[in-house]
Amino acid sequence: MPTAPDPREELVQLGARIDALSALIRRLAEENAQLREAQAQLAGERAQLLSRNELARSRVEAMIQRLKSLEARP
């Protein structure tokens, strides 16, 4: 007949599992914070690149208009 598990051993095992889960939660929370920070940084960089792209597009369009106006002169 199998013996009943020792309640003290079960408590020790449960405590170990709780400690492991607690450590996992801390690690995941830190990783999540790092990912959120990286996402915010990338969003800022993207906005900056979009702004630069728009500025470059505007400059190119202005140059094209100037060239067209030069061609139109007699």
Wavefront OBJ file of the C-alpha trace (Angstrom):
o trace
v 0.000 0.000 0.000
v 1.460 3.416 -0.960
v 2.300 5.762 1.843
v 0.610 9.127 2.151
v 2.810 12.058 1.151
v 4.387 13.934 4.005
v 2.499 17.252 4.416
v 5.739 19.023 5.347
v 7.411 17.820 2.140
v 4.378 18.953 0.127
v 4.639 22.394 1.754
v 8.350 22.589 0.920
v 7.650 21.637 -2.693
v 4.790 24.123 -2.881
v 7.026 26.843 -1.454
v 9.689 26.052 -4.044
v 7.127 26.256 -6.841
v 5.834 29.573 -5.493
v 9.399 30.940 -5.353
v 10.060 29.789 -8.926
v 6.829 31.361 -10.170
v 7.586 34.574 -8.304
v 11.030 34.751 -9.938
v 9.454 34.100 -13.332
v 6.924 36.879 -12.786
v 9.708 39.322 -11.849
v 11.760 38.329 -14.904
v 8.762 38.673 -17.220
v 7.851 42.047 -15.718
v 11.415 43.307 -16.296
v 11.396 41.972 -19.842
v 8.021 43.572 -20.478
v 9.303 46.932 -19.218
v 12.354 46.663 -21.471
v 10.194 45.796 -24.466
v 7.879 48.731 -23.784
v 10.877 51.059 -23.549
v 12.295 49.710 -26.820
v 8.886 50.093 -28.473
v 8.633 53.705 -27.345
v 12.150 54.402 -28.618
v 11.383 52.803 -31.975
v 8.153 54.774 -32.264
v 10.122 57.974 -31.668
v 12.709 57.007 -34.259
v 9.946 56.164 -36.734
v 8.293 59.536 -36.217
v 11.643 61.249 -36.745
v 12.281 59.286 -39.944
v 8.810 60.083 -41.251
v 9.445 63.755 -40.590
v 12.796 63.643 -42.385
v 11.217 61.805 -45.289
v 8.484 64.424 -45.574
v 11.077 67.217 -45.498
v 13.124 65.522 -48.226
v 9.994 64.987 -50.331
v 9.063 68.642 -49.993
v 12.556 69.728 -51.020
v 12.555 67.455 -54.056
v 9.128 68.729 -55.103
v 10.358 72.313 -54.724
v 13.399 71.564 -56.882
v 11.204 69.961 -59.535
v 8.976 73.042 -59.588
v 12.026 75.297 -59.959
v 13.333 73.198 -62.827
v 9.946 73.300 -64.532
v 9.815 77.058 -64.162
v 13.308 77.338 -65.683
v 12.249 75.149 -68.620
v 9.152 77.267 -69.173
v 11.181 80.463 -69.616
v 11.717 81.544 -73.200
l 1 2 3 4 5 6 7 8 9 10 11 12 13 14 15 16 17 18 19 20 21 22 23 24 25 26 27 28 29 30 31 32 33 34 35 36 37 38 39 40 41 42 43 44 45 46 47 48 49 50 51 52 53 54 55 56 57 58 59 60 61 62 63 64 65 66 67 68 69 70 71 72 73 74
